[in-house]
Amino acid sequence: MDESKTEKKVVIPYKSLSKEALGGVIQDFILREGTDYGARELSYEEKQNRVIKQLDSGYISLVFD
């Protein structure tokens, strides 16, 4: 494998971001998500809280590639 073409990804500890920066990343993620297909539609705040809980649990992470 040619390492010069291998993507290098960096995990960003989300707690190292300012509150404003993290809020912007989460907002961008939520707004790109599209239509809800669950049993009920969630508010923006509910979606934001779910993302933060997933970051806290390690289920998801921020990655720069």
Residue frames as a rotation matrix with the C-alpha (Angstrom) as fourth column:
MET 1
0.585 0.811 0.000 0.00
0.811 -0.585 0.000 0.00
0.000 0.000 -1.000 0.00
ASP 2
-0.283 -0.640 0.714 1.31
0.610 -0.695 -0.381 3.45
0.740 0.328 0.587 -0.92
GLU 3
-0.133 0.209 -0.969 1.39
0.965 -0.195 -0.174 5.40
-0.226 -0.958 -0.176 2.37
SER 4
-0.949 -0.231 -0.213 1.57
0.184 -0.958 0.221 8.74
-0.255 0.171 0.952 0.56
LYS 5
-0.620 0.784 0.008 -2.02
-0.297 -0.244 0.923 8.14
0.726 0.570 0.385 -0.56
THR 6
-0.345 0.481 -0.806 -3.24
0.801 0.599 0.015 6.75
0.490 -0.641 -0.591 2.78
GLU 7
0.280 0.533 0.798 -5.66
-0.050 -0.822 0.567 9.09
0.959 -0.198 -0.204 4.49
LYS 8
-0.743 -0.469 -0.477 -4.56
0.495 0.094 -0.864 10.24
0.450 -0.878 0.162 7.91
LYS 9
0.287 0.905 0.316 -7.40
0.177 -0.374 0.911 10.95
0.942 -0.206 -0.267 10.27
VAL 10
-0.844 -0.530 0.080 -7.08
0.073 -0.262 -0.962 12.73
0.531 -0.806 0.260 13.58
VAL 11
0.125 0.863 -0.489 -9.56
0.825 0.184 0.535 12.24
0.552 -0.470 -0.689 16.40
ILE 12
-0.500 -0.196 0.844 -10.35
-0.135 -0.944 -0.299 15.59
0.856 -0.264 0.445 18.01
PRO 13
-0.654 0.310 -0.691 -11.17
0.756 0.319 -0.572 15.43
0.043 -0.896 -0.443 21.73
TYR 14
0.028 0.757 0.653 -14.46
0.630 -0.521 0.576 17.32
0.776 0.395 -0.492 21.71
LYS 15
0.732 0.228 -0.642 -13.84
0.675 -0.374 0.636 18.70
-0.095 -0.899 -0.427 25.21
SER 16
-0.329 -0.910 -0.252 -10.80
0.782 -0.412 0.468 20.54
-0.530 -0.043 0.847 23.83
LEU 17
-0.461 0.256 0.850 -13.09
0.640 -0.567 0.518 22.72
0.615 0.783 0.097 21.69
SER 18
-0.969 0.237 0.068 -14.59
-0.232 -0.780 -0.582 25.93
-0.085 -0.580 0.810 22.99
LYS 19
-0.383 0.909 0.166 -18.31
0.305 0.294 -0.906 25.86
-0.872 -0.296 -0.390 23.73
GLU 20
0.259 0.468 -0.845 -18.90
-0.573 -0.630 -0.524 28.01
-0.777 0.620 0.105 20.66
ALA 21
-0.493 -0.528 -0.692 -16.80
-0.870 0.283 0.404 25.81
-0.018 0.801 -0.598 18.37
LEU 22
-0.950 0.183 0.252 -18.42
0.135 0.971 -0.196 22.60
-0.280 -0.152 -0.948 19.57
GLY 23
-0.086 0.977 -0.195 -21.84
0.090 -0.187 -0.978 24.20
-0.992 -0.102 -0.072 19.20
GLY 24
0.085 0.051 -0.995 -21.01
-0.874 -0.475 -0.099 25.11
-0.478 0.879 0.005 15.61
VAL 25
-0.843 -0.431 -0.320 -19.84
-0.530 0.765 0.365 21.58
0.087 0.478 -0.874 14.76
ILE 26
-0.738 0.629 0.246 -22.95
0.371 0.682 -0.631 20.05
-0.564 -0.374 -0.736 16.32
GLN 27
0.095 0.797 -0.597 -25.21
-0.266 -0.558 -0.786 22.56
-0.959 0.233 0.159 14.58
ASP 28
-0.263 -0.264 -0.928 -23.63
-0.952 -0.081 0.294 21.81
-0.153 0.961 -0.230 11.21
PHE 29
-0.993 -0.115 -0.002 -24.04
-0.115 0.990 0.080 18.06
-0.007 0.080 -0.997 11.79
ILE 30
-0.459 0.887 0.061 -27.69
0.353 0.245 -0.903 18.39
-0.815 -0.393 -0.426 12.82
LEU 31
0.163 0.563 -0.810 -28.61
-0.504 -0.659 -0.559 20.69
-0.848 0.499 0.176 9.95
ARG 32
-0.482 -0.401 -0.779 -27.01
-0.876 0.250 0.413 18.33
0.029 0.881 -0.472 7.38
GLU 33
-0.791 0.115 0.601 -28.87
-0.174 0.899 -0.401 15.37
-0.587 -0.422 -0.691 8.83
GLY 34
-0.838 0.509 -0.195 -32.03
-0.180 0.080 0.980 15.89
0.515 0.857 0.025 6.79
THR 35
0.021 0.989 0.145 -35.52
-0.691 -0.090 0.717 14.65
0.722 -0.116 0.682 7.51
ASP 36
-0.559 -0.075 0.826 -36.50
-0.754 0.460 -0.469 12.81
-0.344 -0.885 -0.313 10.68
TYR 37
-0.244 0.485 -0.840 -37.76
-0.560 0.637 0.530 9.30
0.792 0.600 0.116 10.13
GLY 38
-0.979 -0.163 -0.118 -38.31
0.009 0.552 -0.834 8.27
0.201 -0.818 -0.539 13.74
ALA 39
-0.376 0.878 -0.297 -41.54
0.917 0.398 0.013 7.70
0.129 -0.268 -0.955 15.65
ARG 40
0.763 0.565 -0.313 -41.67
0.593 -0.805 -0.006 11.43
-0.256 -0.181 -0.950 16.35
GLU 41
0.393 -0.613 0.685 -39.81
0.404 -0.554 -0.728 14.50
0.826 0.563 0.030 15.17
LEU 42
0.189 -0.439 -0.879 -37.19
0.973 -0.040 0.229 15.82
-0.136 -0.898 0.419 17.61
SER 43
0.991 0.065 -0.120 -36.53
0.063 -0.998 -0.020 19.45
-0.121 0.012 -0.993 18.42
TYR 44
0.477 -0.871 0.118 -33.13
-0.183 -0.229 -0.956 20.95
0.860 0.434 -0.268 17.71
GLU 45
0.073 -0.427 0.902 -32.35
-0.971 -0.237 -0.034 20.93
0.228 -0.873 -0.431 21.46
GLU 46
0.719 0.236 0.654 -33.23
-0.433 0.888 0.155 17.23
-0.544 -0.395 0.741 21.73
LYS 47
0.903 -0.429 0.014 -30.97
0.248 0.495 -0.833 16.42
0.350 0.756 0.553 18.78
GLN 48
0.244 -0.842 0.482 -28.16
-0.521 -0.533 -0.667 18.51
0.818 -0.088 -0.568 20.26
ASN 49
0.252 -0.091 0.963 -28.48
-0.943 0.198 0.265 16.72
-0.215 -0.976 -0.036 23.62
ARG 50
0.936 0.112 0.335 -28.37
-0.053 0.982 -0.181 13.33
-0.349 0.151 0.925 21.90
VAL 51
0.659 -0.752 0.035 -25.20
0.080 0.024 -0.996 14.25
0.748 0.659 0.076 20.04
ILE 52
0.057 -0.644 0.763 -23.54
-0.840 -0.444 -0.312 15.44
0.540 -0.623 -0.566 23.26
LYS 53
0.532 0.193 0.824 -24.56
-0.692 0.660 0.292 12.22
-0.488 -0.726 0.485 25.07
GLN 54
0.978 -0.185 0.097 -23.11
0.206 0.786 -0.583 10.16
0.032 0.591 0.806 22.19
LEU 55
0.338 -0.900 0.274 -19.85
-0.261 -0.370 -0.892 12.13
0.904 0.230 -0.360 22.39
ASP 56
0.151 -0.229 0.962 -19.73
-0.983 -0.139 0.121 11.66
0.106 -0.964 -0.246 26.18
SER 57
0.718 0.235 0.655 -20.27
-0.403 0.907 0.117 7.90
-0.567 -0.349 0.746 25.89
GLY 58
-0.404 -0.915 0.004 -17.68
-0.472 0.212 0.855 7.48
-0.783 0.343 -0.518 23.12
TYR 59
0.229 0.579 0.782 -20.30
0.444 0.653 -0.613 6.13
-0.866 0.488 -0.108 20.72
ILE 60
0.793 -0.054 0.607 -19.32
0.554 -0.351 -0.755 8.87
0.253 0.935 -0.248 18.28
SER 61
0.098 -0.798 -0.595 -16.23
0.658 -0.397 0.640 11.05
-0.747 -0.454 0.486 17.95
LEU 62
0.853 0.053 -0.519 -15.03
-0.272 -0.804 -0.529 14.10
-0.445 0.592 -0.671 16.06
VAL 63
0.195 -0.782 0.592 -12.56
0.683 0.542 0.490 13.27
-0.704 0.308 0.640 13.30
PHE 64
0.493 -0.179 -0.852 -10.53
-0.574 -0.802 -0.163 15.57
-0.654 0.569 -0.498 11.06
ASP 65
0.315 -0.406 0.858 -9.43
0.559 0.810 0.178 14.00
-0.767 0.423 0.482 7.80
